[in-house]
Structure formats: C-alpha cells, structure tokens
C-alpha cells in the first residue's frame, strides 16, 4: 500500500510540472535540443551543450545578418572570389547580378554556399570580417559555446556550435519577418544572372510538406558533421524550435520531439495594470495607454515563474496621436526578459494653444531622447 501511494505521489508531482520525463522520445541524434521560441525554455536536451560541427545550418546566422545589415532589394555583382566555393550552389557565376533578397532565399532554400560567400564578402568586405560579425551577433543572442569561421558551414576545426546555441539562434532568426518568410517557403521564384532571368528554387526542408505546422528553418550536411537540422513549427500560438546535430534519422527525430513539445507547452495569458501617461502642453494632463495585442506567452513552466514589468515614459509633450509609442511591457521567465509588447497612446491629445505647441516643440525631440533612457 505504501509503495502504491509513493508511486501515485511521484506521478502527481511529475504531471504538475508539465510533461513527465517518461514521455520524452529517444532520438538518433548525437546532440539535440527542443526550445520554446517565446520563452527560450529548453524542454528537451541531449548532449545539448556539446560542441559539434553544424554544417549548413550555419547559414541561419549568415542569412539573418544579411537581412539586418543591408536592404533586401539592394543588388550586388558576383565576383570570382564570391563564386569560388565548393559544395551546394544556387548557380551563381562571376558577373551575375543578384539581390540580397535572392541571396537569402538561395541560402535558406537551395543551401547555396555561393550565396553565403557572396553575401558575406559584399556585406563585410571579406569572409574573416564577416565571421567577426557572426561571432559578435552570436554573443548578443547568448550563444556562448559557438565559433563561426565560414558563412556557409564548410568544415573547419574552429567552426562549431551546440544544439542549445543553435536553438537560441533559430528562436532569434524567426523573429525577423523576412527571414521567416524565406525559410518557410516551399519554393521561390527568383531572378538573377547576367542578364537576370527567372529561376525556381525548392526548399530542402521536407518537414514543410510532411509535418503539420512546420515553418522552417534549415538543413545541413557534411561527412564530418553528419546530418544537421534546425526546424520550427507553430500550433495554436505555440512555436517550438528543434535542433539535431549528427542525426542519422533527423526527420523522424524532429517529428517526435516537436509532437512531444506541443503536448508540454501552453499559451499563458497574463494580466497587467497600465498607468496613465503624463502629458505636458496638452488639453489633458494624462492620457490612457493600451496594449496592441493580448499579453501572453507560450511557456513550459508554471505561471509563478513568469513576471511582467511595465516601462512607461515619465512624460510626453503634446500633441500626441493615437498609436504613438508610450512604453512597453516586458515579460520575464525566471528573471530573464524574453519578450516585450509595445504600449501605445489610446487617443489623440491636442496642444492647448498654438503658442504652447510652438514652445514645447522646441524641446520635444530632446524630451523624447531623454525618455528613451527610461524604456
């Protein structure tokens, strides 16, 4: 009787914290990680901090940096140095004219090493200089066990990451709308060349066709690194990012892990009281503010580990328009900020007189800059 009672209590404790350890699937990967995109919580790991080659999943960082550094519609002319790279290709030749938009699609769909090289050299001037940008961005994301050397992911003893770090990168990358649009495309119609002509590229990520809710991200393979895959999927407001490194059966690994994750994670709606914004020089002294969307987060943990912080400007100067940014609400998990929601002015505020408007407008830009230090 005592043994039965103990077993019941153990199961009760396990289920009160979400999925039990017995639900976790076994995977073929040498290293794996499953992460909640919203909260950055690791809900499954296998050798997740072990450094390994990550092959062409490297291009996630290359594509993200490209989109962050230059306009997607800007055009570049391919040089011999840019095109001179082994491995997979989007078919670039010296003299071709191609936009950064098409280079990003060439990286994420066709896994073009030529696309990665072209973007890296044109953005930073050289591959070593672009690698510095990659490593700096990795530090910002929190990828502390990663070292980038090449933009394409070709093997190098100093080019490595971990399943955990690549999951962080995947979570960050899909917050960029242009990146998400590219990596979720099954096929893309592009135009490049000398003179440019229409081409069609197909995505190597078969999960887009075989897994319900799949939204990307990137495949990878070299003989040394093995099969590598970073995937993302969304269902009912929950987005998960899954990573496997050196996984003989990666497609099945990801399907099993993602299904496991969707059973564990739920969307939690939060309450938050918003103060009014103080206004100077207006027809009202205070104005109400509002959130543009419901305050919520997809998370694995219990709600008592989730906290909110309201950051509102100390004041604003009239006139104000409905929708003007007044601050933000930050959501933290275990004290670490993982998500923020903009807070906006709820209604127009007029300046009391033209004279007041003229006087206050002189100082408005200065006041706004000062206010940013509080946000």
C-alpha positions as CSV (number, residue, x, y, z in Angstrom):
1,X,0.0,0.0,0.0
2,X,2.8,2.4,0.9
3,X,4.6,1.7,-2.4
4,X,1.4,2.4,-4.4
5,X,0.9,5.7,-2.5
6,X,4.5,6.7,-3.2
7,X,4.1,5.9,-6.9
8,X,0.9,8.0,-7.1
9,X,2.6,11.0,-5.5
10,X,5.6,10.8,-7.8
11,X,3.3,10.8,-10.9
12,X,1.3,13.7,-9.4
13,X,4.5,15.7,-8.9
14,X,5.7,15.0,-12.5
15,X,2.5,15.9,-14.1
16,X,2.1,19.1,-12.1
17,X,5.3,20.4,-13.8
18,X,4.2,19.5,-17.3
19,X,5.3,16.5,-19.3
20,X,6.9,13.7,-17.3
21,X,10.4,12.5,-18.1
22,X,8.9,9.2,-19.3
23,X,7.2,11.0,-22.2
24,X,10.4,12.2,-23.8
25,X,11.2,10.3,-27.0
26,X,14.5,8.7,-27.8
27,X,16.3,10.2,-30.8
28,X,19.1,9.1,-33.2
29,X,20.9,12.5,-32.9
30,X,24.2,12.7,-31.0
31,X,23.1,16.1,-29.8
32,X,19.6,17.6,-29.7
33,X,17.6,20.5,-28.2
34,X,14.0,21.5,-28.1
35,X,13.2,25.1,-27.1
36,X,10.1,27.2,-26.7
37,X,10.5,30.2,-29.1
38,X,8.7,32.7,-26.8
39,X,10.3,31.9,-23.5
40,X,13.6,30.4,-24.7
41,X,13.0,27.5,-22.3
42,X,14.8,24.2,-23.0
43,X,12.2,21.5,-22.7
44,X,14.4,18.6,-24.1
45,X,18.1,18.2,-24.3
46,X,20.6,15.5,-25.3
47,X,24.2,16.5,-25.1
48,X,22.8,20.0,-25.9
49,X,26.0,21.8,-24.7
50,X,28.4,19.5,-26.6
51,X,30.4,21.4,-29.3
52,X,29.9,20.0,-32.8
53,X,30.0,21.0,-36.4
54,X,26.7,22.3,-37.6
55,X,27.2,22.2,-41.4
56,X,24.9,24.4,-43.5
57,X,22.6,25.3,-40.5
58,X,25.4,28.0,-40.2
59,X,23.5,29.8,-43.0
60,X,20.8,30.7,-40.5
61,X,23.2,33.2,-39.0
62,X,24.5,34.3,-42.4
63,X,21.0,35.0,-43.7
64,X,19.9,36.8,-40.6
65,X,22.9,39.1,-40.6
66,X,22.5,39.8,-44.3
67,X,18.9,40.9,-43.7
68,X,20.0,43.0,-40.7
69,X,22.9,44.7,-42.4
70,X,21.6,45.6,-45.9
71,X,18.3,46.3,-47.8
72,X,17.0,43.0,-49.3
73,X,16.3,44.8,-52.6
74,X,19.9,46.1,-53.0
75,X,21.8,44.4,-55.8
76,X,25.3,43.0,-55.9
77,X,27.5,41.8,-58.8
78,X,29.1,38.5,-58.1
79,X,32.9,38.3,-58.3
80,X,35.2,35.3,-59.0
81,X,36.1,35.3,-55.3
82,X,32.5,35.1,-54.2
83,X,31.6,32.3,-56.6
84,X,34.7,30.2,-55.9
85,X,33.4,27.9,-53.3
86,X,32.8,24.1,-53.2
87,X,29.6,22.3,-52.4
88,X,25.9,23.2,-52.8
89,X,25.1,26.2,-55.0
90,X,22.3,28.4,-56.2
91,X,24.1,28.6,-59.6
92,X,25.9,32.0,-59.3
93,X,28.6,32.9,-61.8
94,X,31.1,35.8,-61.9
95,X,29.3,38.8,-63.3
96,X,25.8,37.8,-62.2
97,X,23.6,40.4,-60.7
98,X,21.6,39.3,-57.7
99,X,19.7,41.0,-54.9
100,X,20.3,40.3,-51.2
101,X,16.7,39.0,-51.1
102,X,17.6,36.3,-53.6
103,X,20.8,35.5,-51.8
104,X,18.9,34.9,-48.6
105,X,16.5,32.6,-50.5
106,X,19.5,30.9,-52.2
107,X,21.0,30.2,-48.7
108,X,17.8,29.0,-47.0
109,X,16.2,27.0,-49.8
110,X,19.0,25.7,-52.0
111,X,21.6,25.9,-49.3
112,X,23.9,27.8,-51.7
113,X,27.5,28.1,-50.5
114,X,27.9,30.6,-53.3
115,X,25.0,32.7,-51.9
116,X,26.6,32.7,-48.4
117,X,30.0,33.7,-49.8
118,X,28.6,36.4,-51.9
119,X,26.6,37.9,-49.1
120,X,29.5,37.7,-46.6
121,X,32.1,39.3,-48.9
122,X,29.8,42.0,-50.1
123,X,28.5,42.9,-46.7
124,X,31.8,42.8,-44.7
125,X,34.5,43.0,-47.4
126,X,35.9,39.6,-46.6
127,X,35.0,36.3,-45.1
128,X,37.1,36.8,-41.9
129,X,35.5,40.1,-41.3
130,X,32.0,38.7,-41.8
131,X,32.9,35.9,-39.3
132,X,33.6,38.6,-36.7
133,X,30.1,39.9,-37.3
134,X,28.7,36.4,-36.9
135,X,30.5,35.9,-33.6
136,X,29.5,39.3,-32.2
137,X,25.9,38.6,-33.1
138,X,26.2,35.1,-31.5
139,X,27.3,36.7,-28.2
140,X,24.3,39.1,-28.3
141,X,22.0,36.1,-28.7
142,X,23.7,34.2,-25.9
143,X,25.5,31.6,-28.0
144,X,28.4,31.1,-25.6
145,X,29.7,27.8,-27.0
146,X,29.8,28.8,-30.6
147,X,32.6,29.8,-33.0
148,X,31.9,30.8,-36.6
149,X,34.6,30.7,-39.3
150,X,32.8,30.3,-42.5
151,X,29.5,31.8,-43.7
152,X,28.5,28.6,-45.5
153,X,29.2,25.9,-42.8
154,X,32.0,24.1,-44.6
155,X,34.0,22.0,-42.0
156,X,36.7,23.8,-40.0
157,X,38.1,22.7,-36.6
158,X,37.3,26.2,-35.3
159,X,33.8,26.3,-36.7
160,X,31.4,24.7,-34.2
161,X,28.3,25.2,-32.1
162,X,26.0,23.3,-29.8
163,X,22.4,22.1,-30.2
164,X,21.4,24.6,-27.4
165,X,23.1,27.5,-29.1
166,X,21.6,26.7,-32.5
167,X,18.2,26.6,-30.8
168,X,18.7,30.1,-29.5
169,X,19.8,31.2,-33.0
170,X,16.7,29.6,-34.5
171,X,14.4,31.4,-32.0
172,X,16.1,34.7,-32.8
173,X,16.1,34.3,-36.5
174,X,12.4,33.6,-36.9
175,X,11.5,36.9,-35.2
176,X,12.8,38.5,-38.4
177,X,9.7,38.6,-40.7
178,X,11.9,38.5,-43.9
179,X,13.8,35.5,-42.6
180,X,10.7,33.7,-41.6
181,X,9.1,34.3,-45.0
182,X,12.1,32.9,-46.7
183,X,12.7,29.8,-44.6
184,X,9.0,28.8,-44.7
185,X,8.8,28.9,-48.5
186,X,8.5,25.6,-50.2
187,X,9.5,27.1,-53.5
188,X,10.7,30.5,-54.6
189,X,10.6,32.3,-58.0
190,X,13.8,34.4,-58.3
191,X,15.5,36.5,-60.9
192,X,19.3,36.7,-61.2
193,X,22.1,36.3,-63.6
194,X,23.9,38.2,-66.3
195,X,21.4,39.4,-67.6
196,X,19.0,38.3,-64.9
197,X,16.4,35.7,-65.8
198,X,13.8,33.7,-63.8
199,X,14.8,30.7,-61.7
200,X,12.9,28.5,-59.3
201,X,14.5,27.2,-56.1
202,X,13.0,24.4,-53.9
203,X,13.4,24.1,-50.2
204,X,15.4,21.1,-48.9
205,X,13.4,21.0,-45.7
206,X,10.9,18.2,-46.2
207,X,9.1,18.9,-42.9
208,X,7.4,21.8,-44.6
209,X,5.4,19.2,-46.6
210,X,5.2,16.4,-44.0
211,X,4.7,18.0,-40.6
212,X,1.6,19.9,-39.5
213,X,2.6,23.4,-38.5
214,X,6.2,23.4,-39.8
215,X,7.5,26.9,-40.6
216,X,11.2,26.2,-41.5
217,X,14.2,26.6,-40.8
218,X,17.4,25.0,-42.3
219,X,19.0,21.7,-43.2
220,X,22.7,20.9,-43.2
221,X,25.1,18.0,-44.0
222,X,28.8,17.3,-44.3
223,X,30.6,14.0,-44.0
224,X,32.3,15.2,-40.8
225,X,29.3,16.8,-39.1
226,X,26.7,14.4,-40.3
227,X,23.1,15.3,-40.9
228,X,22.1,18.5,-39.1
229,X,18.7,20.1,-38.9
230,X,17.1,23.2,-37.3
231,X,13.3,23.2,-37.5
232,X,10.5,25.3,-36.3
233,X,6.8,24.6,-36.0
234,X,3.7,26.5,-34.8
235,X,0.4,25.3,-33.4
236,X,-2.3,27.2,-31.5
237,X,0.0,30.1,-30.6
238,X,2.9,27.9,-29.5
239,X,6.1,28.0,-31.6
240,X,8.9,25.4,-31.0
241,X,12.4,25.3,-32.3
242,X,14.1,21.9,-32.6
243,X,17.8,21.1,-33.3
244,X,19.6,17.9,-34.0
245,X,23.3,17.6,-34.8
246,X,24.7,14.4,-36.4
247,X,21.3,12.7,-36.6
248,X,21.0,9.7,-39.0
249,X,17.2,9.8,-38.7
250,X,16.7,13.5,-38.3
251,X,13.3,13.9,-39.9
252,X,11.8,11.4,-37.5
253,X,13.7,12.8,-34.6
254,X,12.1,16.2,-35.3
255,X,8.6,14.9,-35.7
256,X,8.8,13.1,-32.4
257,X,10.4,15.9,-30.5
258,X,8.0,18.6,-31.8
259,X,5.0,16.4,-31.0
260,X,6.4,15.9,-27.5
261,X,6.8,19.7,-27.2
262,X,3.3,20.6,-28.3
263,X,2.0,18.2,-25.6
264,X,4.1,20.1,-23.0
265,X,3.7,23.8,-23.8
266,X,0.7,26.0,-23.5
267,X,-0.1,29.7,-24.0
268,X,-0.4,31.6,-20.8
269,X,-2.4,34.9,-20.8
270,X,-1.2,37.5,-18.3
271,X,-2.8,40.4,-16.5
272,X,-1.1,43.8,-16.2
273,X,-2.3,47.1,-15.0
274,X,-1.2,50.1,-17.1
275,X,-0.7,53.6,-15.6
276,X,-1.7,56.7,-17.5
277,X,0.9,58.7,-19.4
278,X,1.6,62.2,-18.1
279,X,1.2,64.9,-20.8
280,X,2.6,68.4,-20.8
281,X,1.2,71.2,-23.0
282,X,-1.9,69.3,-23.9
283,X,-5.7,69.6,-23.5
284,X,-5.4,66.8,-20.9
285,X,-2.8,66.2,-18.2
286,X,-2.9,62.5,-18.5
287,X,-3.9,60.0,-21.3
288,X,-4.7,56.3,-21.2
289,X,-2.4,53.8,-22.8
290,X,-3.1,50.3,-24.1
291,X,-1.5,47.1,-25.4
292,X,-1.9,46.5,-29.1
293,X,-2.4,42.7,-28.6
294,X,-3.2,40.4,-25.6
295,X,-0.4,40.0,-23.1
296,X,0.6,36.3,-23.4
297,X,3.5,34.0,-23.7
298,X,3.9,30.3,-24.7
299,X,5.8,28.6,-22.0
300,X,6.6,25.2,-20.4
301,X,7.0,26.4,-16.9
302,X,4.3,27.3,-14.3
303,X,2.9,30.8,-14.3
304,X,4.6,31.7,-11.0
305,X,7.9,31.7,-12.7
306,X,6.7,34.3,-15.2
307,X,6.7,38.0,-14.3
308,X,5.9,41.3,-16.1
309,X,7.4,44.8,-15.9
310,X,5.7,47.9,-17.2
311,X,8.0,50.6,-18.6
312,X,6.2,53.9,-19.4
313,X,7.8,57.2,-20.4
314,X,8.0,59.6,-17.5
315,X,6.0,62.1,-19.6
316,X,5.3,63.2,-23.2
317,X,4.7,66.6,-24.8
318,X,1.5,67.3,-26.8
319,X,0.4,66.9,-29.5
320,X,0.1,63.1,-29.4
321,X,-1.6,60.8,-31.8
322,X,-3.4,57.5,-31.0
323,X,-0.9,54.7,-31.6
324,X,2.2,56.7,-30.5
325,X,4.6,54.5,-28.6
326,X,4.4,55.3,-24.8
327,X,6.5,52.4,-23.5
328,X,6.4,48.6,-23.3
329,X,5.6,45.6,-21.1
330,X,8.4,43.2,-20.6
331,X,7.8,39.5,-19.9
332,X,10.5,37.6,-17.9
333,X,10.9,33.9,-17.2
334,X,13.0,33.2,-14.1
335,X,14.0,36.9,-14.1
336,X,15.3,36.9,-17.7
337,X,13.4,39.1,-20.1
338,X,12.3,37.1,-23.1
339,X,9.5,39.1,-24.8
340,X,8.2,42.6,-24.9
341,X,4.9,44.2,-26.0
342,X,4.6,47.8,-27.1
343,X,2.3,50.2,-25.2
344,X,0.6,52.9,-27.2
345,X,-1.4,56.1,-26.6
346,X,-5.1,55.3,-26.6
347,X,-6.4,58.6,-28.0
348,X,-5.3,61.8,-29.7
349,X,-4.1,64.7,-27.4
350,X,-4.1,68.2,-28.8
351,X,-1.7,71.0,-27.8
352,X,-3.7,73.6,-25.7
353,X,-2.7,76.5,-27.9
354,X,-0.6,77.2,-30.9
355,X,1.8,79.2,-28.7
356,X,2.2,76.3,-26.3
357,X,2.8,74.0,-29.3
358,X,5.5,76.2,-30.7
359,X,7.2,76.5,-27.3
360,X,7.0,72.8,-26.5
361,X,8.0,71.6,-29.9
362,X,11.4,73.2,-29.5
363,X,12.1,70.8,-26.6
364,X,10.1,67.8,-27.9
365,X,13.0,66.0,-29.6
366,X,15.2,66.5,-26.6
367,X,12.5,65.2,-24.2
368,X,11.9,62.2,-26.4
369,X,15.6,61.3,-26.3
370,X,15.6,61.6,-22.6
371,X,12.5,59.5,-22.3
372,X,14.2,56.6,-24.2
373,X,16.6,56.1,-21.3
374,X,13.7,55.0,-19.2
375,X,12.5,52.4,-21.8
